[in-house]
Amino acid sequence: MRLPHQFDNAPVSISVWYLPIGCLHHCRSLTAMAPISVGDALPDGTVSYFDDEDKLQSVSVHSLAAGKKVILFGVPGAFTTTCSLKHVPGFVEKAEELKSKGVEDILLISVNDPFVMKAWAKTYPENKHVKFLADGSAKYTHALGLELDLAEKGLGTRSRRFALLVDNLKVKVANIESGGEFTVSSADDILKAL
């Protein structure tokens, strides 16, 4: 459809700027954010997992971490080499030691669907304490400011590798890796900080 000729050469300037409902409270999710850091409040968001009765649960991160000392660690992807052979096994193996130092829960998050996370969790039969959480659309990872663009490798948006020590929703330690490194986010690195 064509506008009447009197508008043919009229300059057009349209500015549209809006904030989603609730953005003033949860503004970390509006644009790409600086990575979460020490002293920040842990943002809330929804993640999914399969419980002990094999039922899919969607829960808020705050419901898992409020009033507790927890470790939240993230990996670029389930079943990937460094994640599967080094990062996750470290937290599985050191879980009792971490708990003896006051950590109540160990939460693993990855940008994968809950079915993949469930299958991945089953590859660690000795695991009793690490909860495998799915952030399928990377919304929570984005809220943390820890998204990693791996589109060139065919993997889409993923999470940077990281480990956070959180006490009652306040970040006490933020060990965030650069690129594909695995130098500061291990279970041993968190143990040193406790």
ROPATI-594179 format. One line per field, with one value per atom (N, C-alpha, C): x, y, z. Coordinates in nm, 3 decimals. Layout:
% ROPATI-594179
xx: c(X, ...)
yy: c(Y, ...)
zz: c(Z, ...)
END
This chain:
% ROPATI-594179
xx: c(0.084, 0.000, 0.088, 0.054, 0.133, 0.063, 0.142, 0.089, 0.059, -0.030, -0.057, 0.071, 0.075, 0.195, 0.250, 0.169, 0.220, 0.319, 0.325, 0.418, 0.544, 0.554, 0.665, 0.802, 0.823, 0.954, 0.959, 0.857, 0.854, 0.954, 1.036, 1.129, 1.052, 1.099, 1.032, 1.133, 1.091, 1.175, 1.087, 1.113, 1.034, 1.129, 1.107, 1.185, 1.091, 1.118, 1.038, 1.133, 1.108, 1.190, 1.097, 1.100, 1.012, 1.085, 1.035, 1.089, 0.983, 1.022, 0.926, 0.876, 0.756, 0.700, 0.797, 0.824, 0.913, 1.059, 1.092, 1.232, 1.303, 1.232, 1.298, 1.349, 1.287, 1.331, 1.435, 1.419, 1.506, 1.579, 1.642, 1.697, 1.819, 1.880, 1.995, 1.958, 1.831, 1.793, 1.759, 1.768, 1.729, 1.829, 1.956, 2.057, 2.174, 2.273, 2.394, 2.451, 2.477, 2.519, 2.664, 2.723, 2.854, 2.837, 2.938, 2.925, 2.898, 2.824, 2.798, 2.932, 2.936, 3.062, 3.039, 3.149, 3.144, 3.065, 2.975, 2.893, 2.757, 2.741, 2.612, 2.512, 2.386, 2.279, 2.259, 2.239, 2.214, 2.077, 2.069, 1.937, 1.850, 1.720, 1.629, 1.601, 1.555, 1.521, 1.471, 1.421, 1.364, 1.458, 1.481, 1.560, 1.479, 1.519, 1.445, 1.539, 1.480, 1.555, 1.456, 1.507, 1.426, 1.457, 1.352, 1.371, 1.397, 1.409, 1.439, 1.330, 1.209, 1.099, 1.081, 1.181, 1.183, 1.072, 1.036, 0.936, 1.006, 0.968, 1.026, 0.979, 1.074, 1.046, 1.101, 1.023, 1.070, 1.067, 1.181, 1.193, 1.269, 1.249, 1.326, 1.462, 1.561, 1.695, 1.692, 1.616, 1.608, 1.552, 1.459, 1.405, 1.512, 1.612, 1.720, 1.834, 1.844, 1.961, 1.933, 1.810, 1.780, 1.807, 1.875, 1.901, 2.006, 2.081, 2.181, 2.314, 2.416, 2.545, 2.548, 2.554, 2.552, 2.665, 2.698, 2.787, 2.699, 2.709, 2.645, 2.758, 2.772, 2.876, 2.814, 2.874, 2.820, 2.924, 2.875, 2.962, 2.903, 2.988, 2.938, 2.842, 2.858, 2.765, 2.780, 2.668, 2.667, 2.746, 2.810, 2.884, 3.005, 3.042, 3.162, 3.285, 3.398, 3.517, 3.559, 3.593, 3.642, 3.534, 3.412, 3.301, 3.284, 3.285, 3.256, 3.373, 3.495, 3.611, 3.683, 3.660, 3.732, 3.641, 3.559, 3.485, 3.382, 3.289, 3.185, 3.244, 3.335, 3.390, 3.455, 3.518, 3.579, 3.477, 3.361, 3.258, 3.192, 3.177, 3.121, 3.215, 3.345, 3.444, 3.467, 3.457, 3.486, 3.361, 3.246, 3.119, 3.118, 3.164, 3.162, 3.252, 3.368, 3.460, 3.399, 3.334, 3.267, 3.156, 3.080, 2.970, 3.025, 3.140, 3.199, 3.244, 3.257, 3.297, 3.177, 3.055, 2.937, 2.854, 2.897, 2.818, 2.699, 2.579, 2.459, 2.418, 2.434, 2.394, 2.495, 2.510, 2.599, 2.511, 2.501, 2.410, 2.490, 2.468, 2.532, 2.430, 2.467, 2.376, 2.443, 2.364, 2.414, 2.300, 2.336, 2.236, 2.209, 2.130, 2.084, 1.943, 1.870, 1.735, 1.742, 1.634, 1.638, 1.656, 1.617, 1.635, 1.783, 1.853, 1.998, 2.068, 2.028, 2.091, 2.065, 1.946, 1.914, 2.003, 2.018, 2.103, 2.248, 2.293, 2.431, 2.452, 2.358, 2.369, 2.386, 2.320, 2.328, 2.467, 2.552, 2.688, 2.779, 2.724, 2.798, 2.723, 2.725, 2.647, 2.690, 2.813, 2.861, 2.812, 2.750, 2.704, 2.588, 2.604, 2.498, 2.458, 2.539, 2.517, 2.507, 2.549, 2.543, 2.410, 2.334, 2.205, 2.227, 2.184, 2.201, 2.080, 2.100, 1.993, 2.002, 1.888, 1.881, 1.837, 1.908, 1.871, 1.856, 1.753, 1.738, 1.742, 1.690, 1.688, 1.795, 1.879, 1.989, 1.940, 1.815, 1.765, 1.835, 1.854, 1.920, 2.068, 2.131, 2.271, 2.287, 2.193, 2.195, 2.178, 2.089, 2.068, 2.195, 2.278, 2.407, 2.512, 2.484, 2.584, 2.695, 2.666, 2.770, 2.747, 2.670, 2.646, 2.774, 2.786, 2.902, 2.849, 2.884, 2.836, 2.926, 2.875, 2.949, 2.881, 2.810, 2.739, 2.833, 2.953, 3.048, 3.089, 3.074, 3.105, 2.980, 2.867, 2.742, 2.673, 2.713, 2.658, 2.564, 2.549, 2.459, 2.507, 2.413, 2.446, 2.465, 2.574, 2.607, 2.647, 2.690, 2.737, 2.889, 2.944, 3.086, 3.105, 3.226, 3.257, 3.279, 3.214, 3.225, 3.193, 3.228, 3.188, 3.164, 3.045, 3.008, 2.986, 3.036, 3.002, 2.903, 2.785, 2.675, 2.628, 2.614, 2.564, 2.439, 2.326, 2.196, 2.175, 2.196, 2.172, 2.274, 2.380, 2.485, 2.611, 2.667, 2.785, 2.908, 2.973, 3.093, 3.220, 3.212, 3.325, 3.268, 3.335, 3.294, 3.417, 3.433, 3.545, 3.493, 3.525, 3.471, 3.586, 3.574, 3.679, 3.671, 3.785, 3.792, 3.792, 3.716, 3.713, 3.687, 3.765, 3.748, 3.837, 3.894, 3.988, 3.919, 4.003, 3.959, 4.072, 4.081, 4.193, 4.151, 4.026, 3.987, 3.854, 3.783, 3.646, 3.628, 3.735, 3.726, 3.675, 3.641, 3.603, 3.718, 3.841, 3.956, 3.968, 3.938, 3.944, 3.841, 3.722, 3.619, 3.660, 3.718, 3.765, 3.866, 3.955, 4.056, 3.991, 3.875, 3.806, 3.722, 3.696, 3.610, 3.689)
yy: c(-0.117, 0.000, 0.124, 0.219, 0.341, 0.457, 0.540, 0.657, 0.766, 0.858, 0.969, 1.045, 1.104, 1.167, 1.280, 1.345, 1.454, 1.404, 1.273, 1.219, 1.160, 1.167, 1.103, 1.148, 1.274, 1.324, 1.374, 1.345, 1.391, 1.312, 1.383, 1.311, 1.233, 1.114, 1.031, 1.001, 1.026, 0.995, 0.930, 0.807, 0.734, 0.676, 0.706, 0.648, 0.570, 0.447, 0.364, 0.302, 0.326, 0.269, 0.230, 0.109, 0.066, -0.032, -0.045, -0.141, -0.247, -0.374, -0.479, -0.465, -0.513, -0.510, -0.578, -0.513, -0.571, -0.541, -0.470, -0.447, -0.362, -0.272, -0.189, -0.273, -0.387, -0.477, -0.577, -0.622, -0.726, -0.675, -0.560, -0.496, -0.567, -0.663, -0.735, -0.806, -0.839, -0.918, -0.834, -0.700, -0.617, -0.625, -0.612, -0.615, -0.699, -0.712, -0.783, -0.709, -0.781, -0.720, -0.754, -0.674, -0.709, -0.838, -0.922, -1.046, -1.019, -1.107, -1.099, -1.098, -1.027, -1.017, -1.019, -1.023, -1.027, -0.906, -0.932, -0.827, -0.814, -0.867, -0.859, -0.954, -0.918, -1.009, -1.109, -1.233, -1.336, -1.309, -1.292, -1.268, -1.392, -1.370, -1.482, -1.521, -1.640, -1.691, -1.833, -1.889, -2.024, -2.122, -2.233, -2.344, -2.472, -2.577, -2.704, -2.819, -2.922, -3.044, -3.157, -3.278, -3.395, -3.430, -3.443, -3.473, -3.622, -3.662, -3.802, -3.899, -3.847, -3.932, -3.923, -3.869, -3.857, -3.766, -3.666, -3.569, -3.439, -3.382, -3.256, -3.142, -3.067, -2.954, -2.827, -2.720, -2.587, -2.505, -2.450, -2.380, -2.249, -2.160, -2.036, -2.062, -1.994, -2.006, -1.959, -1.855, -1.806, -1.913, -1.994, -2.100, -2.204, -2.217, -2.312, -2.253, -2.119, -2.057, -1.964, -1.921, -1.825, -1.884, -1.807, -1.849, -1.958, -1.982, -2.091, -2.042, -2.119, -2.103, -2.210, -2.165, -2.258, -2.226, -2.327, -2.308, -2.321, -2.223, -2.230, -2.229, -2.340, -2.342, -2.374, -2.315, -2.330, -2.379, -2.449, -2.505, -2.476, -2.475, -2.449, -2.555, -2.679, -2.778, -2.916, -2.985, -3.124, -3.211, -3.310, -3.411, -3.356, -3.232, -3.179, -3.221, -3.224, -3.287, -3.229, -3.100, -3.042, -3.047, -3.020, -3.021, -3.160, -3.261, -3.399, -3.467, -3.435, -3.505, -3.432, -3.301, -3.224, -3.144, -3.056, -2.961, -3.029, -3.103, -3.170, -3.274, -3.362, -3.461, -3.399, -3.283, -3.216, -3.184, -3.132, -3.099, -3.224, -3.327, -3.453, -3.513, -3.517, -3.578, -3.497, -3.364, -3.277, -3.234, -3.288, -3.245, -3.257, -3.369, -3.388, -3.286, -3.260, -3.162, -3.022, -2.988, -2.858, -2.846, -2.952, -2.950, -2.937, -2.999, -2.989, -2.847, -2.764, -2.623, -2.529, -2.586, -2.503, -2.487, -2.544, -2.535, -2.630, -2.578, -2.661, -2.729, -2.659, -2.718, -2.681, -2.773, -2.753, -2.763, -2.652, -2.641, -2.623, -2.712, -2.704, -2.655, -2.556, -2.505, -2.509, -2.545, -2.547, -2.512, -2.452, -2.419, -2.545, -2.630, -2.755, -2.778, -2.868, -2.896, -2.994, -3.005, -3.089, -3.238, -3.283, -3.424, -3.456, -3.364, -3.380, -3.376, -3.284, -3.273, -3.398, -3.454, -3.578, -3.693, -3.705, -3.810, -3.790, -3.664, -3.636, -3.670, -3.636, -3.666, -3.816, -3.896, -4.042, -4.097, -4.019, -4.067, -4.052, -3.997, -3.982, -4.057, -4.191, -4.269, -4.245, -4.200, -4.173, -4.038, -3.957, -3.824, -3.831, -3.762, -3.755, -3.611, -3.514, -3.377, -3.271, -3.298, -3.197, -3.208, -3.096, -3.092, -3.035, -3.110, -3.073, -2.992, -2.864, -2.771, -2.730, -2.726, -2.688, -2.543, -2.471, -2.335, -2.337, -2.407, -2.440, -2.324, -2.210, -2.096, -1.992, -2.021, -1.933, -1.803, -1.798, -1.676, -1.648, -1.751, -1.728, -1.697, -1.767, -1.740, -1.594, -1.545, -1.405, -1.312, -1.346, -1.264, -1.254, -1.358, -1.356, -1.277, -1.247, -1.179, -1.272, -1.402, -1.502, -1.581, -1.524, -1.595, -1.594, -1.698, -1.718, -1.755, -1.677, -1.700, -1.801, -1.921, -2.027, -2.065, -1.968, -1.993, -2.038, -1.982, -2.020, -2.167, -2.225, -2.367, -2.453, -2.391, -2.465, -2.494, -2.425, -2.452, -2.344, -2.234, -2.128, -2.057, -2.005, -1.937, -2.040, -2.028, -2.117, -2.033, -2.099, -2.032, -2.031, -1.922, -1.924, -2.022, -2.073, -2.160, -2.070, -2.105, -2.021, -2.103, -2.046, -2.099, -1.981, -1.977, -1.873, -1.935, -1.869, -1.903, -1.797, -1.840, -1.749, -1.778, -1.672, -1.686, -1.600, -1.664, -1.598, -1.497, -1.545, -1.472, -1.361, -1.352, -1.253, -1.325, -1.279, -1.342, -1.308, -1.411, -1.394, -1.421, -1.514, -1.547, -1.562, -1.500, -1.512, -1.547, -1.675, -1.724, -1.752, -1.662, -1.668, -1.685, -1.786, -1.819, -1.730, -1.715, -1.650, -1.757, -1.733, -1.827, -1.969, -2.063, -2.203, -2.252, -2.159, -2.197, -2.269, -2.340, -2.404, -2.385, -2.263, -2.230, -2.176, -2.124, -2.060, -2.107, -2.197, -2.231, -2.372, -2.436, -2.575, -2.583, -2.702, -2.725, -2.688, -2.717, -2.681, -2.531, -2.456, -2.310, -2.258, -2.317, -2.276, -2.317, -2.436, -2.480, -2.382, -2.332, -2.235, -2.108, -2.074, -1.950, -1.966, -2.090, -2.114, -2.100)
zz: c(0.000, 0.000, 0.000, -0.078, -0.092, -0.020, 0.048, 0.115, 0.012, 0.042, -0.049, -0.082, -0.203, -0.254, -0.167, -0.085, -0.004, 0.102, 0.125, 0.223, 0.158, 0.027, -0.043, 0.008, 0.028, 0.066, 0.210, 0.285, 0.425, 0.507, 0.585, 0.671, 0.777, 0.804, 0.903, 1.014, 1.133, 1.248, 1.353, 1.377, 1.475, 1.577, 1.701, 1.810, 1.899, 1.913, 2.001, 2.102, 2.228, 2.334, 2.447, 2.487, 2.594, 2.684, 2.803, 2.899, 2.922, 2.913, 2.944, 3.087, 3.111, 3.246, 3.342, 3.450, 3.551, 3.526, 3.419, 3.386, 3.489, 3.551, 3.650, 3.766, 3.788, 3.895, 3.843, 3.720, 3.664, 3.541, 3.547, 3.428, 3.372, 3.442, 3.387, 3.258, 3.238, 3.122, 2.999, 3.007, 2.894, 2.779, 2.807, 2.702, 2.750, 2.664, 2.706, 2.826, 2.930, 3.055, 3.084, 3.169, 3.221, 3.301, 3.302, 3.379, 3.527, 3.587, 3.730, 3.803, 3.915, 3.987, 4.138, 4.211, 4.357, 4.408, 4.501, 4.560, 4.495, 4.373, 4.305, 4.370, 4.357, 4.395, 4.281, 4.317, 4.216, 4.155, 4.021, 3.961, 3.971, 3.969, 3.967, 3.823, 3.805, 3.673, 3.688, 3.581, 3.586, 3.517, 3.582, 3.527, 3.545, 3.476, 3.483, 3.516, 3.577, 3.606, 3.632, 3.627, 3.664, 3.808, 3.890, 4.031, 4.052, 4.178, 4.212, 4.169, 4.146, 4.100, 3.949, 3.881, 3.736, 3.682, 3.760, 3.717, 3.682, 3.569, 3.525, 3.617, 3.669, 3.756, 3.693, 3.699, 3.663, 3.791, 3.827, 3.955, 3.937, 4.032, 4.029, 4.094, 4.044, 4.102, 4.246, 4.274, 4.412, 4.507, 4.460, 4.547, 4.581, 4.495, 4.519, 4.604, 4.605, 4.667, 4.785, 4.803, 4.909, 5.047, 5.130, 5.267, 5.280, 5.173, 5.173, 5.117, 5.146, 5.078, 4.969, 4.844, 4.731, 4.634, 4.556, 4.441, 4.318, 4.230, 4.099, 3.998, 3.926, 3.824, 3.689, 3.586, 3.452, 3.355, 3.255, 3.152, 3.014, 2.910, 2.775, 2.722, 2.762, 2.708, 2.769, 2.778, 2.825, 2.729, 2.782, 2.706, 2.631, 2.654, 2.588, 2.669, 2.605, 2.663, 2.797, 2.802, 2.928, 3.035, 2.995, 3.092, 3.153, 3.068, 3.112, 3.180, 3.139, 3.192, 3.305, 3.317, 3.418, 3.511, 3.453, 3.536, 3.626, 3.567, 3.647, 3.742, 3.695, 3.789, 3.912, 3.896, 4.011, 4.119, 4.079, 4.177, 4.234, 4.153, 4.203, 4.308, 4.275, 4.364, 4.492, 4.483, 4.599, 4.674, 4.639, 4.698, 4.850, 4.902, 5.049, 5.117, 5.058, 5.116, 5.111, 5.001, 4.989, 5.092, 5.111, 5.208, 5.351, 5.378, 5.511, 5.543, 5.440, 5.458, 5.452, 5.462, 5.473, 5.346, 5.235, 5.113, 5.126, 5.105, 5.119, 4.990, 4.877, 4.749, 4.641, 4.546, 4.431, 4.307, 4.235, 4.122, 3.993, 3.900, 3.769, 3.669, 3.588, 3.487, 3.350, 3.250, 3.113, 3.019, 2.905, 2.804, 2.723, 2.781, 2.721, 2.771, 2.704, 2.752, 2.870, 2.949, 3.068, 3.039, 2.920, 2.886, 2.865, 2.800, 2.782, 2.918, 3.003, 3.135, 3.219, 3.207, 3.278, 3.229, 3.098, 3.042, 3.084, 3.086, 3.125, 3.271, 3.356, 3.500, 3.524, 3.441, 3.458, 3.430, 3.365, 3.337, 3.460, 3.568, 3.694, 3.803, 3.801, 3.898, 4.043, 4.064, 4.199, 4.253, 4.169, 4.210, 4.309, 4.420, 4.520, 4.549, 4.505, 4.550, 4.441, 4.320, 4.215, 4.143, 4.141, 4.073, 3.932, 3.830, 3.690, 3.644, 3.618, 3.582, 3.436, 3.370, 3.229, 3.215, 3.131, 3.092, 2.941, 2.895, 2.754, 2.657, 2.693, 2.601, 2.635, 2.730, 2.774, 2.840, 2.881, 2.944, 3.077, 3.156, 3.284, 3.265, 3.174, 3.142, 3.099, 3.020, 2.976, 3.096, 3.189, 3.308, 3.391, 3.387, 3.457, 3.381, 3.254, 3.170, 3.127, 3.121, 3.094, 2.966, 2.872, 2.747, 2.662, 2.581, 2.495, 2.357, 2.256, 2.121, 2.051, 2.035, 1.966, 1.835, 1.775, 1.649, 1.538, 1.535, 1.430, 1.440, 1.557, 1.577, 1.569, 1.533, 1.520, 1.652, 1.758, 1.891, 1.941, 1.869, 1.911, 2.037, 2.113, 2.238, 2.348, 2.417, 2.529, 2.649, 2.754, 2.875, 2.877, 2.928, 2.959, 3.075, 3.088, 3.202, 3.324, 3.436, 3.555, 3.680, 3.794, 3.925, 4.017, 4.076, 4.171, 4.308, 4.410, 4.547, 4.591, 4.630, 4.662, 4.803, 4.883, 5.019, 5.033, 5.053, 5.064, 4.951, 4.829, 4.704, 4.676, 4.755, 4.733, 4.683, 4.572, 4.514, 4.598, 4.651, 4.732, 4.652, 4.556, 4.468, 4.328, 4.230, 4.089, 4.006, 3.979, 3.898, 3.758, 3.666, 3.530, 3.432, 3.348, 3.251, 3.127, 3.063, 2.932, 2.826, 2.719, 2.607, 2.652, 2.603, 2.637, 2.749, 2.825, 2.930, 3.046, 3.122, 3.246, 3.347, 3.402, 3.490, 3.627, 3.641, 3.767, 3.823, 3.754, 3.795, 3.847, 3.886, 3.932, 4.077, 4.119, 4.259, 4.352, 4.312, 4.395, 4.411, 4.304, 4.314, 4.413, 4.415, 4.511, 4.653, 4.667, 4.799, 4.857, 4.773, 4.820, 4.873, 4.818, 4.857, 4.983, 5.024, 5.142, 5.272)
END
